[in-house]
Amino acid sequence: MAYVIAAPCIADYSCVEICPVNCISPGPNEEEFDDAEQMYINPDVCIDCGACRDVCPVLAIYEEGCLPEKWKHYAGINKEFFSARGE
């Protein structure tokens, strides 16, 4: 099950830098990077390593099955971000 970035995300980008499979967007080479208010994890690419969760300064990253009830909808938000981009 993929990891999901939820509401407390502050777009710190440490998760982008540590991800071994580049499944977190927007990344530094993407147009939206400088203006991003939140990062998103592509569930189809995530390898469930947890590296992103371990470096998140605001504890905004959860395994999809462990999302707090109030943030469960963020699983869909992360998926939608990539669907809208055709990924």
C-alpha positions as CSV (number, residue, x, y, z in Angstrom):
1,M,0.0,0.0,0.0
2,A,1.4,3.4,-1.0
3,Y,2.2,6.3,1.3
4,V,0.0,9.4,1.2
5,I,0.9,13.1,2.0
6,A,-1.9,14.7,4.0
7,A,-3.0,18.1,5.2
8,P,-0.1,19.1,7.5
9,C,2.2,19.2,4.5
10,I,4.2,22.4,4.3
11,A,6.1,21.6,1.0
12,D,9.4,21.3,2.9
13,Y,10.7,19.1,-0.1
14,S,12.8,16.8,2.1
15,C,10.6,14.0,1.0
16,V,11.3,14.7,-2.6
17,E,15.0,14.7,-2.0
18,I,15.0,11.3,-0.2
19,C,12.6,9.3,-2.4
20,P,14.6,6.6,-4.2
21,V,12.0,6.2,-7.0
22,N,11.1,9.9,-7.6
23,C,7.4,9.3,-6.9
24,I,6.8,12.6,-5.1
25,S,5.8,15.7,-7.1
26,P,6.2,18.4,-7.9
27,G,10.0,17.9,-8.0
28,P,12.7,20.5,-8.5
29,N,12.6,20.1,-12.3
30,E,8.9,20.6,-12.5
31,E,7.1,23.9,-13.3
32,E,4.9,23.8,-10.2
33,F,7.8,23.2,-7.8
34,D,8.4,26.8,-6.6
35,D,4.7,27.5,-6.0
36,A,3.7,24.1,-4.5
37,E,1.7,24.3,-1.2
38,Q,1.8,20.5,-0.9
39,M,3.6,17.5,-2.3
40,Y,1.9,14.4,-3.7
41,I,2.9,10.8,-3.8
42,N,2.2,8.7,-7.0
43,P,0.7,5.5,-5.6
44,D,1.5,3.6,-8.8
45,V,5.2,4.4,-8.4
46,C,5.7,4.4,-4.6
47,I,7.6,1.3,-3.3
48,D,6.4,1.7,0.3
49,C,9.9,2.2,1.7
50,G,8.9,4.8,4.2
51,A,11.9,7.0,3.6
52,C,9.7,10.1,3.0
53,R,7.7,9.5,6.2
54,D,10.9,9.4,8.2
55,V,12.1,12.8,7.0
56,C,8.9,14.7,7.1
57,P,9.3,17.6,9.6
58,V,5.5,17.8,10.2
59,L,4.5,14.1,10.2
60,A,2.3,14.6,7.2
61,I,3.1,11.3,5.5
62,Y,1.2,8.1,6.3
63,E,0.7,4.6,4.9
64,E,-2.6,4.8,3.1
65,G,-4.2,2.3,5.5
66,C,-3.1,4.3,8.5
67,L,-4.3,7.7,7.5
68,P,-6.2,9.4,10.3
69,E,-10.0,9.5,9.6
70,K,-10.0,13.3,9.0
71,W,-7.3,12.9,6.3
72,K,-8.5,9.7,4.5
73,H,-9.6,11.7,1.5
74,Y,-6.0,12.7,0.9
75,A,-5.4,9.3,-0.7
76,G,-7.8,10.4,-3.4
77,I,-6.2,13.8,-3.6
78,N,-2.8,12.3,-4.2
79,K,-4.1,10.0,-6.9
80,E,-6.1,12.8,-8.6
81,F,-2.9,15.0,-8.8
82,F,-1.3,12.4,-11.0
83,S,-4.4,11.5,-12.9
84,A,-4.8,15.1,-13.9
85,R,-1.3,15.1,-15.3
86,G,-2.0,11.9,-17.3
87,E,0.3,9.8,-15.1
